[in-house]
């Protein structure tokens, strides 16, 4: 696989994952359980949009067809989105939202921490900034998981249910293919399999504090988001997110 | 030596450009300017002296004020008759550790608690090391509590002073 083609796809995968989670976080705007959390979730959405912009812009440059970050974000269909399926799962309630952010955030934190040392300078630079932001996001989500898990019977049940239902999307966080292999060889990408032990450790630590039991291994695991196979939720998310630029393609902001 | 709008009689020095940039306030925290904030990294004149490249780095990836700052820089320097180009760099990543003590004092006077130094606690999401004490910018008490890690802008957290009973914002350590 050619390095430039692999690099394009690698950046779009990271950008799509950030953008789709950003869209979900921003759906809370005006609907948060308390004002501070409403603001917090939009803030995190904004960080994630910023991260995706950086990676989309770089992807557009690598592609060299004159497309912009907006063209890539708004004018592709569901099957062309390469995000991990975990982040497209609906907000459902606050417990689901925090659990989704936590499970994804731990991996994003570890991934960016490794990519800071990438031989590709742009990826290294974008990752350095994203790393600082993800540190805050993981801290925020993990504190809420402990508070809910070790809280009332109701909050415990809700966060337990969220964990049980989102767990099927966690193996996929570590899925890799020839895109990763090509770039790992040249010192650009990060080998996700090497992050598994530390991810497990972070997750186990927080779940233990939250008095939650880690779901047993061997259950059903969803696969393939990073190659365009998604759950039914992504199409609905895109139809809302992409409506304006598709209805008014010449709109600028 | 580059020349500005007044022609050969007024050469513009790099220092003069930096001084002009220091007149541009941070759009979200106008008590400090964009140079003090640390987003301007370098000023490079083109070889023939007709243009200037301003190298900038964003604070947070998605900071909406970044575009405003870029436009302000273009406007300010174009008025001097210079061709302005903005170059965005991501490395080294912006950090609040670049702020001088003088800048931090300005933030405090404006009612924002200045950022503490980066520590291990800030570098690991599950760290149990206790956060540095946060001082109330109004009454200097350290008897304060964190309300939320996220505030009115990407760079601030919400706190409450248990001594003077005022909510206040902390410029987050980054």
Interface residues (C-beta under 8 A of the other chain):
Chain A: X36 X37 X39 X40 X43 X44 X46 X47 X48 X49 X50 X51 X53 X54 X105 X106 X109 X121 X122 X124 X125 X126 X128 X129 X130 X132 X133 X134 X135 X136 X137 X138 X139 X140 X142 X202 X205 X206
Chain B: X58 X60 X61 X62 X63 X64 X89 X90 X91 X92 X93 X94 X122 X123 X124 X125 X126 X147 X148 X149 X150 X151 X152 X154 X158 X172 X174
